[in-house]
Each structure stands twice: as structure tokens, then as C-alpha cells.
Amino acid sequence: MPMQAPPPGYNPHIYPPFQHPMPHPGMHRPPSAHDIKGQDPLSYDVTDTRALVRGFGVNEEIVAGLKLPPSDLEDIAVGSNGLSSGRDRDFVEPSLPRDASKWISVSIRNGNAPQGAPPPNTVPPPVPSVAVWLPKDRVMVRSILEAYFARLNYHRPVFSRREFEQALDLLYEGRTFQHDPGFVCSVYLVLALSTLSELNHRANGMEKDGNQNATSPIAPRRLMPADWPSHEEFFERALAVKPDLRVTVSSLQALILLHWYLYTERQGRTLWRLVGSLVRVAIELGLHHDPTSQNDPASQDKIFSEQECQLRIRLWGIVLLHDRGTSILLGRPLAIAPSDSNTPQPARAKSTDISDHFVLSAPIVEIQADIINSLYTPTRQSADAIVRHATRIIKSMAEFRRQLPDSYKWFFGGTDEWKIEQRTKLVQDITEDEGLTLLKIGITRILLLRALFSSKELDYYHRYRALKDAIITSHNIIIVHNQLIRFPDIAFFVSPIPLHISAMVILFGHMSRCHPIPRQVAVEDVWMALDMLPSFRWRWERKDLNGGHPLIAKLAEKVLAVNLHQVAPAAPPVLLSELDWDTEHLLSPKPGAQASAQPTSPSIGPAQYSGAPGPYGGQAPSCGGSSGKGSPDRANANGAPGTPADKKLAEVPPGLFYPFYPENQNNAAATVASANGGSGQDFNHLLAAAAAASQPMGPYGYQPSQESYMLEEKDTTMAPGVGTQVWVSR
């Protein structure tokens, strides 16, 4: 029979299968994936009966009397103890704070009560409640929140300040209608992060006053009020709430903050998995769809308000920032391709609550995605294809730099003729906003160049020029990072990894006799990256060897023949002009160069050093410019300037360009100790030890840490390979 139109005044939501049952206060069914606003604007989701009815436009009268199967109650499973069924819980969650005198308890209705309306003529069961513990000192809470939104949320806008503070006030006053685990978890993590920030600022102030005890392990107990909980306790409270997270925007915000807190402690393998969960949850929430273009099918009204649109755009930008940055560091595929989203990039517009750095990060991460898809693909490519991809990406980076504000003009070049005082002041005047953006541009450029100078398909000429550019970029990354240590909150946005990569590139260039910078500058750069900055930059808050990398440090002492602990700067640090690939056409071999006649790369063997050995082996230390075969002011017999006559780059374990963190410090010490067997010029023994350390070792006996709270299931094995760190300047 032909389908008839519904009767006048028909409202499909009065039928039980399409209701959001709320039989009495506190009785609430967790929304299914198909109830998420904006999740599937094209109705492509047909995973269950409810989705089929909605996706195929089935008349609600047909299914009005059917009992549709309930939605899956398992949550997003983002960590151990993450399933609402309880089948993966193996310990009792803490219920009382360490010191209850510092807290107050607020009772909130539990939103995870049983589904459905009670049977007719029965008394509804009592509404369960959840006890939420909040810090008692409201004045300190307001101060800590002020610090969070001014210092941290400004560069990574996870929340709208007005909405967050209003919701927190309602929570304190007990007027919150229903328990939102995502928001409660976020409150604890915001307080944990901001407490860490306040500790950094207070320690920084003590250091300026000459107090040398500001960075001791017991400093947090002295720097903060006695009645204020520690950041570790806030984190523990957040972990107790995390198993109750569902697919909501507040849960995504909590996961971003969880990643952020753990990022300040260490960069481990499980952070890679947490980034994957962030992407999946964001997609399920529909953040990859443009919220500004979604309208209600019936009324044609906008589904999201302007404020909701901005929040969703910003959260999606943060998720992409983590995904692209992590993938390019690890050399792994993206979790979502650029073509799978039409959400616009964040814009600052008239708003002053976000930084220029956050806005400028969006086009940078798209360049990172292009590098991953084009140059880090496992599919073998020809040399011509690699050069074409590199040319396109370098031009897009140059175009992006041309669109930067005028204040960035001199950071990339044009200062070679300046007086030393002017060049020094240029570095000293770098702001926090500018420095974070410069680091992100630098690490993107260096990982692009790393794909070129390590490619076996490219000829020596291309690889050498890419390495030369990478060394200059590495120098600038270290100089900018050194300048940023004067900002106490930089630890929340950067990590030691770009320093390790930069130091390794400079060492690789030295071993390959590629010397675009004087040897003394190279020594000071490596010292700054591996010894000085980790000592001053990452203090008691880090748990991964305090930002150090003993294996690369030992390799540096072997290769450069110095004791890093005895190096001192000889001159103020200045930026070097980066190579201009557009005007010099560095991706095209120069006419007459032998490189143009080489269809494939020559074999690469370990570089050999000449000259009298110094006290640490290798060449004797030199305080002047570079010298020897690799000097940039010499030309080889084939006409390529500054390249060694044998046309070979050094051979090093690839893992050293993707620094790993041996969380078990005993394993790290054993690796370095085994490498100490080499002496004199035999640093190849150290490289062999590094290669051995980078191989899969089966069960990974790292010390118990807070990373274990993020595993999606009980995972006690180490993932193969050494490329295991998340990105840094995010």
C-alpha cells in the first residue's frame, strides 16, 4: 500500500523508540553514537537498527511499536579500567583524598543510572549520586584558573573560559543537574596543569633571586601553600574519573588534557596510542565536519551556535596538531587524511583569547601531513618523484613564510651583513609566541630534509645539499630553544626531542664532512642541546632522564672529541640564514656537476676521520672555523662546492634520528656503558651499541609509570622500532 503522510501535528519524538528517556530526575540513558549532534550530517552511518531507520528515512510509524536493541554501553576504552562493564578493572579506585581537610565533597546525580522508564504503578528507584571532591580554597582555585587560561589555554584553547568557570561554580554550589565525568575529569586536570605552571613560575622567580634550591625534588612542597593539593593528587583524582568517560565533547577535552599532563612528564610509546584515541573520539563526535555549514533538516536552523562552532573548530585543530606532529616524528601514517575533513582552520579574528602561535600552527600541520603522505610513505618511489614532492612542499613552506607577520621577516635570513650586536638582539627579542612558531616551522623543515638526505634513491648531490640545509636549520632550532627557556611555561609546549634530533643532524653532518657551520659553533650547539638546556630546562617535573639522552651525548663526545661538561660558549648565539631553495634551485643539479650524471646514489660507508686524536678520540678540538676535506670554502674535483671527494655520507643507525627514551634508567646506563668500550677514533662501536639498543627487545621491562593508565588493553610489550615519541613543539 502506498505510504501515507503522517497525521497533522505528528511528532516522531513522542514514540518510545525515538525518545531520550528521562522518566524522572537522574534517570538518563547515555546517548548513542546516533544521538550525537552533528556527528553524521550525510546519514552514512548504518551500523545498527536505529541508524538504519534514520539513514534510510523509514517512517517512524512503522517502527513505533518495535523494541529496538539498546545501544552498546561500553565506553571509548581509552585506558586500562576503561570499560563500563568493569571487566578490565583490577584495582580499587581511591575514594577519599589523601588529606580530606583540603577538600570539600559535592554530591551530584549520577548520569549513568539504568535506562528506560520504570514499570507502570511502581515507585521509581532512588537516584544514585556521585561524590565529587573539590579543593576547599576557592580563592586559590580562582588564582589557579586565572593562570591556566592566561598561560596555557591561550596557546591551546581547549575550553571557553566563561563556560568553564560557570560550570565549575555550579558544581561547587551543588546545582549541577547531572554528573558529567568528562567535565569533572577536566577540572582535575586543569588544576593539575595549572599547579605545575604556578610551580614553574615560582621556581623561576626564586632562581632569579639566586636561590639554588628552587629545582630540588622537594621544592613543590615549599613553593605552594600547605593547604593546596599537589598536582600529582589532582592527576590521581582525574584517573579515578576517567573510566566513566563517554563519547562527549567534555570527554574529548579531558583526553586532550590527559595527554598534555603526561606529555610534560615524558614522551612514551603509549602517548602515540592516546593520540589515536583522540582522533577516533573527535571523528565520532563529528568534529571533522564543518560545523558552520550544518543545518537542522526540519527547521533549517543552524545546528551549532557561533560559540559551539568555534569550540569544535579549535578542538579539531588541536587533534590534528597532535596527529600530524606525532606521525611526522615517528614516520608513521596519519590517523585521518586531509581530504577526510572539511572543518575550517582556526582563526583569531577579533578574539584575543588565543595566540597567534595556535592559529599559525594549523597551516604548518597541513604541510606536515603532506610530508608524511608524500615522503614517508612505505611505497618505494623513484628519485624524480621524491624530488617533485620535495619541491612542492618546499615551495608551500616558502609561501607560508611569506604570509607570516612582518615580525618574522629576519628570522629566516637577510641578516648576514648585520653587526653582531644587531643579530644578538634579534635573538634576545624573540617572544614566546614567535619562538613556538619558529620551533614548529624548524622541526617541520628538518624532518622534511631528513627524508631527503637519508633517501637511498636520491643521488649524492641532492642528499648533500639537504644535509647542509638541515644542519643550518638544526643550529637555529637550538638557538631559538635556548632563548625560550626564559619563559617558565615552555615545558608545556616543547620537549627535548627537537634538541636531540638537531644535535644528531649536526653530528651526522660532522661525520659526513659536511661543515656549513664552523666546528666551534657545532660543538657549542651540541653542548647546548644535550647538556646545558636539559639541565636548566626540564627540572623535577620530568621523569625521562630529565630530558637528557645519554647515548647521543656519548656519541657527541666521541665524534667531536670534547667533554660536553667542560664546553663554554665563546660568543653570543645568533641565527644563520637558511638556504633559499627557490632562488638557488637546490633541488636541480647544477650544470656540469657530476651529480647530474649519476642516476643512483653511490654506496654509503662509514666516514673515516684524520688528524691527531684529542683526549676523547677523533680530531683534536678546534676553536676556529671548520677545516679539512669538508671545509665549505673548498671545492672538490667535480665542481660541487664544499663536498668531500669520496662523496659518501656517514652510516648511522636510523633510530638516532628518532630519539627514544629508555624509561628504565638502568637499561640506558648499561647501553652507554657497553658503548664505552670503544676508544680513540673507534666511535663505530658506539654506533653499533645504538643500533642494538634500537632493535625490538620483546617484553619491555620499563618501570611502572602513569603511562600504564592509557593502554587500551593490558599491553606489556614494546612496539617494534625506536620511533616512539610524540611531537614536541605542537
C-alpha positions, 0 to 999 in steps of 0.5 A, a space after each residue: 500500500 502506498 505510504 501515507 503522510 503522517 497525521 497533522 501535528 505528528 511528532 516522531 519524538 513522542 514514540 518510545 523508540 525515538 525518545 531520550 528517556 528521562 522518566 524522572 530526575 537522574 534517570 538518563 540513558 547515555 546517548 548513542 553514537 546516533 544521538 550525537 549532534 552533528 556527528 553524521 550530517 550525510 546519514 552514512 552511518 548504518 551500523 545498527 537498527 536505529 541508524 538504519 531507520 534514520 539513514 534510510 528515512 523509514 517512517 517512524 510509524 512503522 517502527 513505533 511499536 518495535 523494541 529496538 536493541 539498546 545501544 552498546 554501553 561500553 565506553 571509548 576504552 581509552 585506558 586500562 579500567 576503561 570499560 563500563 562493564 568493569 571487566 578490565 578493572 583490577 584495582 580499587 579506585 581511591 575514594 577519599 583524598 589523601 588529606 580530606 581537610 583540603 577538600 570539600 565533597 559535592 554530591 551530584 546525580 549520577 548520569 549513568 543510572 539504568 535506562 528506560 522508564 520504570 514499570 507502570 504503578 511502581 515507585 521509581 528507584 532512588 537516584 544514585 549520586 556521585 561524590 565529587 571532591 573539590 579543593 576547599 580554597 576557592 580563592 586559590 582555585 580562582 588564582 589557579 584558573 586565572 593562570 591556566 587560561 592566561 598561560 596555557 589555554 591561550 596557546 591551546 584553547 581547549 575550553 571557553 573560559 566563561 563556560 568553564 568557570 560557570 560550570 565549575 561554580 555550579 558544581 561547587 554550589 551543588 546545582 549541577 543537574 547531572 554528573 558529567 565525568 568528562 567535565 569533572 575529569 577536566 577540572 582535575 586536570 586543569 588544576 593539575 596543569 595549572 599547579 605545575 605552571 604556578 610551580 614553574 613560575 615560582 621556581 623561576 622567580 626564586 632562581 632569579 633571586 639566586 636561590 639554588 634550591 628552587 629545582 630540588 625534588 622537594 621544592 613543590 612542597 615549599 613553593 605552594 601553600 600547605 593547604 593546596 593539593 599537589 598536582 600529582 593528587 589532582 592527576 590521581 583524582 582525574 584517573 579515578 574519573 576517567 573510566 566513566 568517560 563517554 563519547 562527549 565533547 567534555 570527554 574529548 577535552 579531558 583526553 586532550 588534557 590527559 595527554 598534555 599532563 603526561 606529555 610534560 612528564 615524558 614522551 612514551 610509546 603509549 602517548 602515540 596510542 592516546 593520540 589515536 584515541 583522540 582522533 577516533 573520539 573527535 571523528 565520532 563526535 563529528 568534529 571533522 565536519 564543518 560545523 558552520 555549514 550544518 543545518 537542522 533538516 526540519 527547521 533549517 536552523 543552524 545546528 551549532 551556535 557561533 560559540 559551539 562552532 568555534 569550540 569544535 573548530 579549535 578542538 579539531 585543530 588541536 587533534 590534528 596538531 597532535 596527529 600530524 606532529 606525532 606521525 611526522 616524528 615517528 614516520 608513521 601514517 596519519 590517523 585521518 587524511 586531509 581530504 577526510 575533513 572539511 572543518 575550517 582552520 582556526 582563526 583569531 579574528 577579533 578574539 584575543 583569547 588565543 595566540 597567534 602561535 595556535 592559529 599559525 600552527 594549523 597551516 604548518 600541520 597541513 604541510 606536515 601531513 603532506 610530508 608524511 603522505 608524500 615522503 614517508 610513505 612505505 611505497 618505494 618511489 623513484 628519485 624524480 618523484 621524491 624530488 617533485 614532492 620535495 619541491 612542492 612542499 618546499 615551495 608551500 613552506 616558502 609561501 607560508 613564510 611569506 604570509 607570516 607577520 612582518 615580525 618574522 621577516 629576519 628570522 629566516 635570513 637577510 641578516 648576514 651583513 648585520 653587526 653582531 650586536 644587531 643579530 644578538 638582539 634579534 635573538 634576545 627579542 624573540 617572544 614566546 609566541 614567535 619562538 613556538 612558531 619558529 620551533 614548529 616551522 624548524 622541526 617541520 623543515 628538518 624532518 622534511 630534509 631528513 627524508 631527503 638526505 637519508 633517501 637511498 634513491 636520491 643521488 649524492 648531490 641532492 642528499 648533500 645539499 639537504 644535509 647542509 640545509 638541515 644542519 643550518 636549520 638544526 643550529 637555529 632550532 637550538 638557538 631559538 630553544 635556548 632563548 625560550 627557556 626564559 619563559 617558565 611555561 615552555 615545558 608545556 609546549 616543547 620537549 627535548 626531542 627537537 634538541 636531540 634530533 638537531 644535535 644528531 643532524 649536526 653530528 651526522 653532518 660532522 661525520 659526513 664532512 659536511 661543515 656549513 657551520 664552523 666546528 666551534 659553533 657545532 660543538 657549542 650547539 651540541 653542548 647546548 642541546 644535550 647538556 646545558 638546556 636539559 639541565 636548566 630546562 626540564 627540572 623535577 617535573 620530568 621523569 625521562 632522564 630529565 630530558 637528557 639522552 645519554 647515548 647521543 651525548 656519548 656519541 657527541 663526545 666521541 665524534 667531536 672529541 670534547 667533554 660536553 661538561 667542560 664546553 663554554 660558549 665563546 660568543 653570543 648565539 645568533 641565527 644563520 640564514 637558511 638556504 633559499 631553495 627557490 632562488 638557488 634551485 637546490 633541488 636541480 643539479 647544477 650544470 656540469 656537476 657530476 651529480 647530474 650524471 649519476 642516476 643512483 646514489 653511490 654506496 654509503 660507508 662509514 666516514 673515516 676521520 684524520 688528524 691527531 686524536 684529542 683526549 676523547 678520540 677523533 680530531 683534536 678540538 678546534 676553536 676556529 672555523 671548520 677545516 679539512 676535506 669538508 671545509 665549505 670554502 673548498 671545492 672538490 674535483 667535480 665542481 660541487 662546492 664544499 663536498 668531500 671527494 669520496 662523496 659518501 655520507 656517514 652510516 648511522 643507525 636510523 633510530 638516532 634520528 628518532 630519539 627514544 627514551 629508555 624509561 628504565 634508567 638502568 637499561 640506558 646506563 648499561 647501553 652507554 656503558 657497553 658503548 664505552 668500550 670503544 676508544 680513540 677514533 673507534 666511535 663505530 662501536 658506539 654506533 653499533 651499541 645504538 643500533 642494538 639498543 634500537 632493535 625490538 627487545 620483546 617484553 619491555 621491562 620499563 618501570 611502572 609509570 602513569 603511562 600504564 593508565 592509557 593502554 587500551 588493553 593490558 599491553 606489556 610489550 614494546 612496539 617494534 622500532 625506536 620511533 616512539 615519541 610524540 611531537 614536541 613543539 605542537 
